[in-house]
Amino acid sequence: MNIKQNIELFIKKKISKKNLKIKISNKTDLFINSVFDSLDYAEFSSYLENQGYYLDIKKNYYKIPRNKIEIFKILKILKQLKNYKKRQNKKKDMAEQLVKKIQSLFKLKKKQNIIIHSNFSNLLKLGVNPKRFLNVLFEYCPEITIFAPAGFFREKKFKLNFFKNVIPSNEFGILTKEILKNLKNNIFRNNNPFDNLVGYNKKGKYFKNKNILAYGKNSPYRKLLKLDTAIMLLDVTFFYNSMFHMVELDARVPYRKLLKFKSNKKIFQLYARKKESLFLDYAKFQKNKKILRLIKKVNFYKIKIMLINYKSLYNESLKILKTNPNFLIKKS
């Protein structure tokens, strides 16, 4: 079989495993139709790599491909990095090297809050998995609190002790999965079923987690504005920075509206897009000169890591959207 046939087979197996009663065309959105979530996508990327291929998301505006057309369009033959095998054979702890570099260049504060958005695809190649990364991070910074986006509540086969009557799931990658699975007894998770954060610190002490409106008055995203907070982007761009939805809410952008929905017999609100097909390019914030000056950057074996003060980024991005409410809309 050629690579396209292998991809077709991979997708069919996912559909069968999840007992989905759907027919997939080349244009079918694999995420909306629950064929893929971010963990499936990570598995898919690893599968392609084992087949000698990779997905060049630069050619898809840094967006994860959502259908077979987009996948085939950016599929590339993998050329191994020159020193990849040598790195794999090194005895040095790559996670420790990574955290040391982050700490020395970013000067993380003793009791800082850090919201981490991450893609571990390239880090895993270096032997850095989320569990080891977190262990080393808390060895060097034992009093910090980390947060990661946790997405929706969906029906799953397991329940976690900290949340009654709602079955949480994860659509935001393996770092969040690690926090949910292995740190579950002492973690933070707010109760908004549409968009929420998970968090962890060694003391297990957090602010209250109830909020009706995602990114609204009592949301963790809002409360973190008042605290010493930074955003860390591990091998991802601003496109994946969730806090920009709070900026859109405060700027009252014209392409969103407040909607009410019911979950678990409770009413919640969401500042939703008026058109589902509307593409918003959050990576545009990263090109703004004032925001660029706020970003601290470091490369670790060609893996890009950024750190930026949360409140400073909020203030600058809010100014942009208040001046130009349609700034994020990608022109066709």
C-alpha positions in Angstrom: 0.0 0.0 0.0 1.1 3.6 -0.7 1.1 6.3 2.0 -2.4 7.6 1.0 -3.9 4.1 1.3 -2.2 3.8 4.7 -3.7 7.1 5.9 -7.2 5.9 4.7 -6.7 2.7 6.7 -5.6 4.6 9.8 -8.8 6.8 9.6 -11.0 3.8 9.0 -9.6 2.0 12.1 -10.3 5.1 14.2 -13.9 5.2 12.9 -14.4 1.5 13.7 -12.7 1.7 17.1 -15.0 4.7 18.1 -18.1 3.0 16.7 -18.9 6.0 14.6 -21.8 5.7 12.1 -20.5 8.2 9.5 -19.2 8.2 6.0 -15.9 10.1 5.4 -15.2 12.1 2.3 -12.0 13.9 1.5 -13.6 17.1 2.8 -15.1 15.7 6.0 -13.9 17.5 9.2 -12.2 14.7 11.2 -12.3 16.7 14.5 -15.9 18.0 14.4 -17.0 14.4 13.5 -15.0 13.0 16.5 -12.7 10.8 14.3 -9.7 12.7 15.7 -9.0 14.6 18.9 -5.6 16.1 19.7 -4.4 12.8 21.1 -5.4 10.9 18.0 -3.6 13.6 15.9 -0.4 13.1 18.0 -0.8 9.3 17.4 -1.3 10.0 13.7 1.8 12.2 13.4 3.8 9.5 15.1 2.4 6.9 12.7 3.3 9.0 9.7 6.8 9.5 11.0 7.2 5.7 11.3 6.1 5.5 7.7 8.8 8.1 6.7 6.5 11.1 6.3 5.5 14.2 8.2 2.9 17.0 7.9 4.3 20.4 7.1 1.8 22.6 8.9 3.5 25.8 7.8 1.8 25.2 4.4 -1.5 25.1 6.2 -1.1 28.5 8.0 0.2 26.6 11.1 -3.3 25.0 11.5 -3.7 21.3 12.2 -5.2 19.7 9.0 -8.8 18.9 9.6 -9.6 16.7 6.6 -8.0 14.4 4.1 -7.5 17.1 1.5 -5.5 19.2 3.9 -3.5 16.2 5.1 -2.6 15.1 1.5 -1.7 18.7 0.6 0.9 19.1 3.3 2.3 15.6 3.4 6.0 15.5 3.0 8.8 12.8 3.0 10.7 12.9 6.3 14.3 13.8 6.2 16.0 12.7 9.4 17.8 15.4 11.3 21.5 14.9 11.0 22.2 14.4 14.6 18.9 12.7 15.5 20.4 9.3 16.2 23.3 10.8 18.2 20.8 12.6 20.4 18.8 9.5 20.9 21.9 7.7 22.2 23.0 10.5 24.5 22.9 9.6 28.2 22.2 13.2 29.3 18.7 13.9 30.5 17.2 16.1 27.8 14.3 17.2 30.0 16.7 18.5 32.6 18.7 20.3 29.9 15.4 21.9 28.6 14.3 23.1 32.0 17.7 24.4 32.9 17.7 26.4 29.7 14.2 27.8 30.3 15.1 28.7 33.9 18.4 30.4 33.1 17.1 32.5 30.2 13.5 33.2 31.3 14.3 33.6 35.1 11.0 32.1 36.3 9.9 33.6 39.5 9.5 31.6 42.7 5.7 31.6 43.0 4.8 32.3 39.4 1.7 31.0 37.5 2.5 29.6 34.1 -0.1 28.8 31.4 1.5 26.3 29.1 0.4 25.7 25.5 2.4 22.8 24.0 3.1 20.5 21.2 5.3 17.6 22.4 5.8 16.0 18.9 9.4 17.2 18.6 10.2 17.0 22.3 9.2 13.3 22.3 11.8 12.7 19.6 14.4 14.0 22.1 13.1 11.8 24.9 11.2 14.6 26.7 7.7 13.4 27.6 5.2 15.4 29.7 5.7 13.4 32.9 9.5 13.9 32.9 9.1 17.5 31.9 6.8 18.3 34.8 8.9 16.4 37.3 12.0 18.3 36.4 10.1 21.6 36.2 8.9 21.2 39.8 12.3 20.1 41.0 13.7 23.4 39.8 10.7 25.5 40.6 8.8 23.8 43.4 6.5 26.7 44.3 5.1 27.5 40.8 1.6 26.7 39.6 1.1 25.5 36.0 -2.0 25.6 34.0 -2.9 24.0 30.6 -6.0 24.3 28.4 -8.4 21.3 28.9 -11.2 21.9 26.4 -14.6 20.3 26.6 -16.3 17.9 28.8 -17.3 14.9 26.7 -18.6 11.5 27.5 -15.9 9.0 28.3 -15.7 5.6 30.0 -13.9 7.0 33.1 -14.6 9.5 35.9 -12.2 11.5 37.9 -12.7 11.9 41.7 -12.5 15.7 41.8 -15.6 16.4 39.7 -19.1 14.9 40.4 -21.7 14.2 37.7 -19.5 15.4 34.9 -17.1 13.1 33.0 -14.1 15.2 31.8 -12.1 14.5 28.7 -9.1 16.1 27.1 -8.8 17.5 23.6 -5.7 19.6 24.1 -2.8 17.3 24.0 -0.6 15.0 26.0 0.5 17.5 28.6 -3.1 18.0 29.7 -3.6 14.3 29.6 -0.7 13.8 31.9 -2.1 16.3 34.4 -5.6 14.8 34.3 -4.4 11.2 34.5 -1.5 11.2 36.9 -2.0 14.3 39.0 -5.8 14.0 39.3 -6.2 14.0 43.1 -4.6 17.4 43.6 -5.4 19.4 40.5 -7.5 22.4 39.6 -10.1 22.4 37.0 -12.8 25.0 36.6 -16.4 23.9 36.0 -17.2 25.6 32.6 -18.0 22.6 30.3 -17.0 24.4 27.1 -13.6 25.9 27.8 -11.6 25.4 30.9 -8.1 25.1 32.4 -6.5 22.4 34.5 -3.8 23.4 36.9 -1.3 21.9 39.4 0.9 23.0 42.2 2.5 20.9 45.0 0.3 22.4 47.7 -2.9 21.8 45.9 -4.2 25.3 46.7 -6.1 27.2 44.1 -8.7 30.0 43.6 -12.4 29.1 43.3 -13.3 27.3 40.1 -16.9 28.2 39.4 -17.8 30.4 36.4 -20.8 30.7 34.1 -19.1 32.5 31.2 -15.9 31.1 29.6 -13.3 33.9 29.9 -15.8 35.9 31.9 -15.7 37.6 35.3 -15.0 34.6 37.5 -13.1 32.5 35.0 -9.5 31.4 35.8 -8.3 33.3 32.7 -9.6 36.5 34.3 -8.3 35.7 37.8 -4.8 35.0 36.5 -4.7 38.6 35.2 -4.5 39.8 38.8 -1.7 37.4 39.7 1.9 37.0 38.6 1.3 35.0 35.5 3.2 34.2 32.3 2.3 32.2 29.2 4.8 29.6 27.9 4.5 28.4 24.3 6.3 25.1 23.8 6.8 24.6 20.1 3.5 26.3 19.2 2.6 29.7 17.9 0.2 32.4 19.2 -2.5 30.6 17.1 -3.0 28.3 20.0 -3.1 30.9 22.8 -6.5 30.6 24.4 -6.4 33.8 26.4 -7.1 35.8 23.2 -10.8 34.7 23.5 -10.9 36.8 26.7 -9.5 39.7 24.7 -12.2 39.3 22.1 -14.9 39.2 24.8 -13.6 42.5 26.3 -13.3 44.2 22.9 -16.8 43.0 22.1 -15.8 42.0 18.6 -18.7 42.1 16.1 -18.2 38.5 14.8 -19.1 36.9 18.1 -22.2 36.9 20.3 -23.2 35.6 23.7 -25.1 32.3 23.7 -26.6 30.4 26.6 -26.5 26.6 26.8 -27.4 24.0 29.3 -25.0 21.4 30.7 -25.6 19.1 33.7 -28.8 21.0 34.5 -26.9 24.3 34.7 -27.0 27.3 32.4 -23.6 28.5 31.0 -22.7 31.2 28.5 -20.3 31.2 25.6 -19.0 34.1 23.4 -19.4 32.1 20.2 -18.6 32.9 16.6 -21.7 34.0 14.6 -20.4 31.9 11.7 -18.8 28.5 12.4 -16.8 28.7 9.1 -15.1 32.0 10.1 -11.3 31.6 10.3 -9.6 33.8 12.9 -5.8 34.1 12.7 -4.6 34.6 16.3 -1.0 34.2 15.1 -1.3 37.8 13.7 -0.8 39.1 17.2 2.7 37.6 17.1 3.7 39.9 14.3 2.7 43.1 16.1 5.9 45.2 16.9 4.9 46.1 20.5 3.9 42.5 21.3 7.2 41.2 19.7 9.1 43.3 22.2 7.4 41.5 25.0 8.3 38.0 23.9 11.3 36.1 25.3 12.5 33.4 23.0 14.8 30.4 23.3 15.6 27.5 20.9 16.2 24.0 22.2 17.4 21.7 19.4 15.4 23.8 16.9 12.3 23.6 19.1 11.0 27.1 19.7 10.0 28.2 23.2 8.4 31.5 24.1 7.5 33.2 27.3 5.5 36.4 27.7 3.9 38.3 30.6 0.2 37.5 30.6 -1.1 40.9 31.6 1.2 42.8 29.2 0.0 40.6 26.3 -3.6 41.1 27.4 -3.2 44.9 27.4 -1.5 45.1 24.0 -3.8 42.7 22.3 -6.9 44.4 23.7 -5.7 47.8 22.3 -5.4 46.2 18.9 -8.9 44.7 18.9 -10.5 47.9 20.3 -8.8 49.9 17.5 -9.6 47.3 14.8 -12.3 44.8 15.9 -11.9 42.7 12.7 -8.1 42.5 13.1 -8.1 38.7 13.4 -10.4 37.9 10.5 -8.4 36.3 7.7 -9.2 37.8 4.3 -10.1 35.3 1.6 
